[in-house]
């Protein structure tokens, strides 16, 4: 069981796409495997305690054997596992996510003492999963150490923030991708995942994410953006996304969202707009059913269509878009006209910060394969040299002289060293190549930020620009039908959907996803195909 426990949390794994999984969708398998493993681990540990009690040999529990399994190391592992298990319960994870996250970092000590407990021979049974996880984790660490150039921030009247980060044109990603962001001035340890709302074909020089200011971290970000500053330092990890796009195989699409869940559909709309213009992709009928608490939240709809694109020939007039917008906590549209303009903050350009690039460049799979094969080969070579010229002359294959735990420590040292050396070389080589391409490229300044202007009267550096061109505004306004004081009747809406193959994409609360899934599985609607977009963090 432990042999596959680490595979689902290897975000950059080359194995997950082979079985149609993403880093997000595979988390549930890690949760299931973790619970099952802990059940067996608990039975194993409690069973031995009972056994030693029955044979009146409880002193064995305090034994760290030189030539065999260490019981003390096993007990330490069991304590770490209990702590991680208790803090990963759904209720604890949701309400106290930071506690869950920090306690889960005990996995490093868990691996260390597990190997010391069972020895290197048995550890080889779970080595593939741990080995791939170590490579992925170290590569993500290298990327996260890079400081990214934050180009601008858009503040919507509903308290939603859209951040734009400079990226290289070679960085490609699919719609429905996510990326992790860290802002050291708010918290040096917290990393938060967000949906990427930009499209790499239309917005080649920037990554965009949408943040709804509800939690402590996002509210702190909102306050920071309202204070005078020239730059805001951020670090990026990712993006990670699906290898296949399920929405492309349907004749029409129905997108159901709740609140900020609309962010997951923004890159899909942009991708369809791009493909319909440049690749003669057949235009799909798109129905968006979105629920918001207040009228001000409707401002998020203005982000559905692409703006500031690099493709001036983009034609969105043929998009067959209908929007059913529901405002659940207001009975009617307010007569007071609120400020619907989007406020933009431009950050000062820092020439020392390079755009976000892929961890291993354009040929990432080749580089990843090279890292895996070379690091493992070097590990085996070092292990053979150690055994032949250091351990064997002492031990003579008796396994009674050289310390059992000493062998395990040497093996872990060699594994970590080989991973660090090979992955660092590959990362630095590709980083060097990316910087050279950046210097040679003259077309990467399309999104160069405007110079910051000094503003007095305790205001902050910001400017206003139109959310959409007139064509975009008219299309959104024409396509949107407003409803107040209630939730959508999903059963009625979905039963009236026409088409031989209708993809139903859902991003919202668990209850909403379950309701839509139940309606789609109803035998009376054979043309509906359910696709859930959920984030388990």
ZAMARGU-4260 file (C-alpha; in steps of 0.2 Angstrom, whole numbers, plus 5000, padded with zeros to 4 digits):
<rodrens>
0) 5000/5000/5000 | 5014/5012/5004 | 5022/5008/4987 | 5008/5018/4978 | 5004/5031/4992
5) 5016/5044/4985 | 5011/5042/4966 | 4995/5053/4967 | 5004/5068/4975 | 5018/5069/4962
10) 5011/5084/4953 | 5023/5084/4939 | 5022/5065/4937 | 5024/5057/4920 | 5013/5043/4926
15) 4997/5052/4931 | 4993/5058/4913 | 4994/5040/4906 | 4979/5035/4917 | 4970/5051/4913
20) 4973/5059/4930 | 4978/5077/4935 | 4987/5082/4951 | 4970/5088/4957 | 4959/5073/4953
25) 4972/5061/4960 | 4972/5069/4977 | 4957/5058/4982 | 4966/5042/4978 | 4980/5048/4990
30) 4967/5051/5003 | 4960/5034/5001 | 4976/5025/5001 | 4982/5035/5016 | 4966/5030/5026
35) 4969/5011/5021 | 4987/5012/5025 | 4984/5019/5042 | 4971/5006/5046 | 4984/4992/5042
40) 4998/5002/5051 | 4988/5004/5067 | 4983/4985/5067 | 5001/4981/5064 | 5008/4992/5078
45) 4994/4988/5091 | 4996/4969/5086 | 5014/4969/5091 | 5011/4979/5107 | 4998/4965/5112
50) 5010/4951/5107 | 5025/4958/5117 | 5013/4960/5132 | 5007/4942/5131 | 5025/4935/5130
55) 5030/4947/5144 | 5044/4955/5134 | 5038/4974/5134 | 5057/4978/5134 | 5057/4974/5115
60) 5047/4990/5112 | 5063/5000/5118 | 5075/4991/5107 | 5085/4998/5093 | 5093/4983/5086
65) 5110/4984/5078 | 5107/4970/5066 | 5088/4969/5063 | 5072/4979/5063 | 5072/4994/5075
70) 5056/4994/5086 | 5059/5012/5092 | 5060/5019/5074 | 5044/5010/5071 | 5035/5018/5086
75) 5041/5035/5080 | 5034/5032/5063 | 5018/5027/5071 | 5017/5043/5081 | 5020/5054/5066
80) 5007/5044/5056 | 4994/5047/5069 | 4997/5065/5070 | 4996/5067/5051 | 4980/5056/5050
85) 4971/5065/5064 | 4975/5082/5056 | 4969/5076/5039 | 4951/5072/5044 | 4940/5082/5032
90) 4933/5093/5046 | 4950/5097/5053 | 4958/5100/5035 | 4944/5112/5030 | 4943/5122/5046
95) 4961/5122/5050 | 4970/5120/5034 | 4986/5127/5040 | 4987/5115/5054 | 4984/5101/5042
100) 4997/5107/5030 | 5011/5110/5042 | 5008/5093/5051 | 5009/5084/5034 | 5027/5090/5032
105) 5031/5077/5044 | 5031/5065/5029 | 5050/5069/5028 | 5053/5062/5045 | 5040/5048/5042
110) 5051/5042/5027 | 5067/5043/5037 | 5062/5033/5052 | 5052/5021/5041 | 5068/5016/5032
115) 5077/5015/5048 | 5063/5004/5055 | 5062/4991/5041 | 5080/4993/5033 | 5084/4997/5015
120) 5080/4979/5008 | 5061/4981/5012 | 5061/4999/5008 | 5066/4995/4990 | 5048/4989/4988
125) 5041/5007/4990 | 5057/5015/4982 | 5049/5019/4965 | 5035/5030/4973 | 5047/5038/4985
130) 5060/5041/4972 | 5048/5049/4959 | 5041/5060/4973 | 5058/5066/4979 | 5062/5071/4961
135) 5046/5080/4958 | 5047/5088/4976 | 5064/5095/4973 | 5060/5102/4956 | 5045/5111/4963
140) 5056/5118/4976 | 5068/5124/4963 | 5054/5133/4954 | 5047/5140/4970 | 5063/5148/4974
145) 5062/5159/4959 | 5054/5176/4961 | 5041/5181/4948 | 5037/5198/4940 | 5020/5203/4945
150) 5014/5214/4931 | 4997/5221/4937 | 4983/5218/4948 | 4964/5221/4944 | 4952/5224/4958
155) 4934/5221/4954 | 4920/5230/4963 | 4914/5214/4971 | 4931/5212/4980 | 4939/5200/4968
160) 4957/5202/4963 | 4965/5196/4947 | 4984/5195/4947 | 4994/5195/4931 | 5012/5187/4932
165) 5024/5189/4918 | 5028/5172/4909 | 5038/5166/4894 | 5030/5163/4878 | 5037/5145/4878
170) 5026/5141/4894 | 5011/5131/4888 | 4997/5125/4898 | 4979/5119/4896 | 4962/5127/4901
175) 4957/5121/4919 | 4975/5122/4925 | 4980/5128/4942 | 4995/5136/4950 | 5001/5139/4967
180) 5006/5156/4973 | 5016/5163/4988 | 5017/5181/4993 | 5031/5182/5006 | 5026/5199/5013
185) 5009/5191/5018 | 5016/5174/5023 | 5033/5166/5019 | 5026/5148/5021 | 5008/5149/5014
190) 5005/5142/4996 | 4988/5144/4989 | 4981/5135/4973 | 4971/5145/4961 | 4963/5142/4944
195) 4973/5150/4929 | 4961/5161/4920 | 4972/5166/4906 | 4974/5157/4889 | 4992/5154/4884
200) 4987/5156/4865 | 4979/5173/4868 | 4989/5180/4882 | 5006/5174/4878 | 5016/5184/4890
205) 5006/5183/4906 | 4998/5171/4918 | 4982/5177/4927 | 4973/5170/4942 | 4957/5176/4951
210) 4956/5177/4970 | 4940/5180/4980 | 4945/5189/4996 | 4936/5179/5009 | 4950/5171/5020
215) 4963/5179/5030 | 4977/5177/5017 | 4966/5184/5003 | 4960/5199/5014 | 4978/5203/5018
220) 4982/5203/5000 | 4967/5215/4997 | 4973/5227/5010 | 4991/5226/5003 | 4985/5231/4986
225) 4976/5246/4993 | 4992/5253/5001 | 5006/5262/4991 | 5019/5251/4984 | 5030/5249/4968
230) 5032/5231/4968 | 5024/5215/4976 | 5036/5200/4977 | 5028/5183/4972 | 5033/5166/4969
235) 5025/5153/4958 | 5024/5135/4957 | 5016/5127/4941 | 5004/5128/4932 | 4998/5110/4932
240) 4983/5105/4921 | 4975/5091/4912 | 4982/5083/4896 | 4965/5081/4888 | 4951/5093/4886
245) 4934/5084/4889 | 4924/5099/4884 | 4930/5098/4866 | 4921/5082/4862 | 4903/5088/4865
250) 4891/5097/4853 | 4886/5109/4866 | 4891/5114/4884 | 4882/5118/4900 | 4893/5126/4913
255) 4886/5127/4931 | 4895/5137/4944 | 4893/5144/4961 | 4901/5160/4966 | 4920/5161/4961
260) 4918/5144/4953 | 4915/5154/4937 | 4934/5156/4936 | 4936/5138/4930 | 4926/5142/4915
265) 4935/5158/4910 | 4949/5149/4901 | 4937/5137/4893 | 4928/5151/4885 | 4944/5159/4879
270) 4951/5143/4872 | 4935/5140/4862 | 4936/5158/4856 | 4954/5156/4850 | 4951/5139/4842
275) 4935/5145/4833 | 4945/5160/4825 | 4962/5152/4821 | 4958/5133/4819 | 4941/5133/4811
280) 4934/5125/4826 | 4915/5122/4826 | 4907/5134/4837 | 4898/5126/4852 | 4882/5132/4860
285) 4887/5137/4877 | 4875/5140/4892 | 4882/5146/4908 | 4871/5145/4924 | 4880/5155/4937
290) 4874/5159/4955 | 4880/5174/4965 | 4876/5181/4982 | 4875/5199/4977 | 4873/5210/4962
295) 4891/5216/4963 | 4898/5198/4960 | 4891/5199/4942 | 4907/5209/4938 | 4916/5192/4937
300) 4906/5189/4921 | 4915/5203/4912 | 4931/5192/4913 | 4923/5178/4903 | 4929/5185/4886
305) 4948/5188/4882 | 4955/5206/4884 | 4973/5212/4880 | 4976/5198/4868 | 4991/5196/4857
310) 4979/5191/4843 | 4971/5206/4835 | 4962/5195/4822 | 4952/5187/4836 | 4933/5186/4832
315) 4921/5183/4846 | 4905/5188/4837 | 4901/5170/4832 | 4902/5163/4850 | 4885/5156/4854
320) 4884/5161/4872 | 4870/5162/4884 | 4871/5166/4902 | 4858/5163/4916 | 4864/5173/4931
325) 4856/5171/4948 | 4858/5183/4962 | 4852/5173/4977 | 4852/5186/4991 | 4844/5200/4983
330) 4826/5201/4978 | 4828/5214/4964 | 4842/5224/4955 | 4847/5238/4966 | 4843/5255/4959
335) 4859/5262/4965 | 4872/5261/4951 | 4888/5254/4958 | 4905/5258/4951 | 4907/5244/4939
340) 4924/5249/4933 | 4939/5238/4936 | 4953/5246/4945 | 4971/5242/4938 | 4987/5243/4948
345) 5003/5243/4937 | 5018/5237/4946 | 5036/5244/4943 | 5046/5233/4931 | 5061/5224/4939
350) 5074/5219/4926 | 5081/5207/4938 | 5066/5196/4938 | 5063/5184/4924 | 5046/5178/4917
355) 5039/5162/4924 | 5045/5147/4913 | 5043/5128/4913 | 5053/5119/4926 | 5063/5109/4913
360) 5060/5119/4897 | 5050/5114/4882 | 5057/5096/4881 | 5052/5093/4899 | 5047/5075/4897
365) 5064/5071/4890 | 5073/5080/4904 | 5062/5072/4917 | 5066/5055/4910 | 5085/5059/4909
370) 5084/5065/4928 | 5076/5049/4933 | 5087/5037/4923 | 5103/5046/4927 | 5100/5049/4946
375) 5095/5031/4948 | 5110/5024/4939 | 5122/5035/4949 | 5113/5029/4965 | 5116/5011/4960
380) 5134/5014/4956 | 5138/5023/4972 | 5128/5009/4982 | 5139/4996/4973 | 5155/5005/4977
385) 5150/5008/4995 | 5145/4989/4998 | 5160/4982/4989 | 5174/4993/4996 | 5167/4999/5013
390) 5154/4988/5020 | 5159/4971/5013 | 5177/4971/5020 | 5170/4974/5037 | 5154/4963/5037
395) 5159/4949/5025 | 5141/4946/5021 | 5137/4942/5039 | 5125/4956/5042 | 5131/4956/5060
400) 5145/4969/5061 | 5139/4984/5051 | 5125/4993/5059 | 5108/4990/5051 | 5102/5008/5052
405) 5119/5014/5045 | 5116/5005/5029 | 5099/5013/5028 | 5106/5031/5031 | 5120/5028/5017
410) 5106/5023/5005 | 5095/5038/5009 | 5110/5050/5008 | 5115/5043/4991 | 5097/5044/4984
415) 5095/5062/4990 | 5112/5067/4983 | 5109/5060/4966 | 5092/5068/4965 | 5099/5085/4970
420) 5114/5084/4958 | 5105/5078/4942 | 5089/5089/4945 | 5099/5104/4949 | 5110/5102/4933
425) 5094/5100/4922 | 5085/5115/4930 | 5100/5127/4929 | 5103/5122/4911 | 5086/5125/4906
430) 5085/5141/4916 | 5101/5147/4907 | 5093/5143/4890 | 5077/5152/4894 | 5087/5168/4899
435) 5096/5167/4883 | 5080/5166/4873 | 5073/5180/4883 | 5087/5191/4878 | 5086/5187/4860
440) 5067/5189/4859 | 5061/5206/4855 | 5042/5202/4855 | 5040/5199/4874 | 5036/5217/4879
445) 5018/5217/4873 | 5012/5217/4891 | 5026/5229/4898 | 5018/5238/4912 | 5016/5257/4912
450) 5026/5268/4923 | 5019/5271/4940 | 5012/5288/4942 | 5013/5296/4959 | 4996/5300/4967
455) 4993/5310/4982 | 4979/5311/4995 | 4983/5294/5002 | 4977/5285/4987 | 4987/5271/4979
460) 4995/5269/4962 | 4981/5263/4950 | 4973/5267/4934 | 4957/5263/4926 | 4954/5254/4909
465) 4939/5247/4901 | 4935/5229/4905 | 4930/5225/4888 | 4929/5233/4871 | 4912/5239/4866
470) 4910/5223/4856 | 4913/5212/4872 | 4902/5222/4883 | 4888/5221/4871 | 4890/5202/4869
475) 4890/5199/4887 | 4875/5211/4890 | 4865/5203/4876 | 4869/5185/4882 | 4865/5188/4900
480) 4847/5185/4908 | 4846/5190/4926 | 4836/5181/4940 | 4834/5188/4958 | 4829/5180/4974
485) 4832/5162/4971 | 4842/5147/4965 | 4842/5140/4947 | 4830/5126/4944 | 4843/5114/4937
490) 4831/5100/4934 | 4821/5111/4922 | 4835/5119/4914 | 4845/5103/4910 | 4830/5093/4904
495) 4827/5107/4891 | 4845/5106/4884 | 4845/5101/4866 | 4859/5091/4857 | 4865/5074/4854
500) 4879/5076/4866 | 4879/5089/4879 | 4894/5091/4891 | 4889/5097/4908 | 4903/5105/4918
505) 4901/5110/4936 | 4912/5120/4948 | 4905/5124/4964 | 4900/5117/4981 | 4899/5099/4984
510) 4880/5099/4985 | 4879/5108/4968 | 4890/5095/4960 | 4880/5080/4968 | 4864/5088/4962
515) 4870/5090/4944 | 4878/5073/4944 | 4861/5065/4950 | 4852/5074/4936 | 4864/5069/4923
520) 4863/5051/4928 | 4844/5051/4926 | 4839/5039/4913 | 4827/5052/4905 | 4842/5063/4900
525) 4854/5052/4890 | 4862/5066/4881 | 4869/5074/4896 | 4887/5070/4901 | 4893/5075/4918
530) 4911/5083/4921 | 4915/5089/4938 | 4929/5102/4941 | 4933/5102/4959 | 4947/5108/4970
535) 4951/5097/4985 | 4963/5108/4994
</rodrens>
